[in-house]
């Protein structure tokens, strides 16, 4: 196999890896979950995919234009850092999900939302009601704790 064929094979493999990475961040969007993390992941993997696909043109610019080279190296470094951090955080979340609390108690955390005077917003009210329903369904509700953020409770 010639060097050109090996380079092409490597680029095709990288393109597939980056396409898969894009799909990993795009999958939650299909379920209606849209957030900064998904957008950042899709953006970075799209950038890397385009980089690999147009490598010949980009490498020519890379050889001839110092500014382009600096910007490219900076962006690739940022992408690599983001990918590594995403993998580390995801692994930690998966490991934490497998380990139940040592005392067997359930702690329910109700995330904050707007409070108008003393009336919770519609979203916060839905969160509170869902937490209460969950606690009612558990026969051993004495083992549960319901936490609110301090600045929500007046």
Secondary structure, 3 states (H helix, E strand, C coil): CCHHHHHHHHHHHHHHHHHHHHHHHHHHHHCCCCCHHHHHHHHHHHHHHHHHHCHHHHHHHHHHCHHHHHHHHHHHHHHHHHHHHHHHHHHHHHHHHHCCCCCCCEEEEECCCCEECCEECHHHHHHHHHHHHHHHHCCCHHHEEEEECHHHCC
